[in-house]
């Protein structure tokens, strides 16, 4: 079916004398260019070009991790990019199945090279693509080719040609477009959030006075393929979420120490807990104020039903709402699970346990200091000799001077007493 732009162009061309034959000739020449555009691709893209806004690409974490690993293995530190094939499935969405959600659940890398000086020259291994696709079908037959990814970070001139190559491997008879997902692997500064994916699809438009695929220029209208934005997001199923959480726990910032990271994590957890407790307290405080208004109105002699009605109206006028029984029950359960630290011998037991732990830490520090001094003395004796340690400590006024002097004096005094006793015994 021709689009509105094509109809307008036909009216403009037929209104000018001598241009009608040229228009027909140009259309026939465009239809005969089977080497650039496959007929099936043209029919599928033209039927789905009107619904480009209803297509959404959902990229799973496994695809992001594989693309980042592919980039770091092949293109890190260079100006090259990495290209791979996206595998997944397409699901209808929206009212009446008018929309399409493309789930990109898996991917694999492709051997790809392109000339930086001449963008028209590039290399993509077709045999590798076919062999890998055959092996993936043996593992999971439900995963089909849905598009390709690039580390960009922008669209390149060869992307249209890569799109035409990858489109050949789409399932036959499908109207799902082949999507291009640009995955930004550049590091994100702290404090900034950025979506790592940008999705595109190929749409066809009418280009007046242009040629198709670089052939002879025509004066009539022609079909031109361009990329159009598609909604993209990052989604995951429950097992993937669990795996990503465990993976993030093992990611550490090398600029901070282990103890500093643990302390920071504890502080962040306490701040989050304090914020949630403040939200619960404000909610209960607002609901309690509404209940007080109901009690005051009922004490003025009104009927109970009128008091409830007037209380709900006053609460709604003041911006309040009736308390939710489920929320109040959950808050009561949370507060009920908190331990009572002032009951019985619990405070004394906690203090004793804390003192015992501190005593063990203190004794361990003393033992560690004594062992370190013992190893230091052994090293001095082993490598410097006994004279060296005495001379070094005494001559320099070291800490052992007093101990050695006292020991020598005590030994001299004991020797003198023994000599006097022996002299007295001899006499």
Secondary structure as UniProt FT lines:
FT   HELIX           4..15
FT   TURN            17..18
FT   HELIX           20..31
FT   TURN            34..36
FT   HELIX           39..48
FT   HELIX           49..54
FT   STRAND          55..59
FT   HELIX           61..74
FT   TURN            75..77
FT   STRAND          83..93
FT   HELIX           95..97
FT   STRAND          99..109
FT   STRAND          112..114
FT   TURN            119..120
FT   STRAND          122..124
FT   HELIX           126..139
FT   TURN            141..142
FT   STRAND          144..150
FT   TURN            157..158
FT   HELIX           159..167
FT   TURN            168..169
FT   TURN            172..173
FT   STRAND          179..183
FT   TURN            190..191
FT   STRAND          197..208
FT   TURN            213..214
FT   STRAND          221..234
FT   HELIX           238..249
FT   TURN            254..255
FT   HELIX           258..298
FT   TURN            299..301
FT   HELIX           304..317
FT   TURN            318..319
FT   HELIX           325..337
FT   TURN            341..342
FT   TURN            344..345
FT   HELIX           346..395
FT   TURN            396..397
FT   TURN            399..400
FT   HELIX           401..426
//
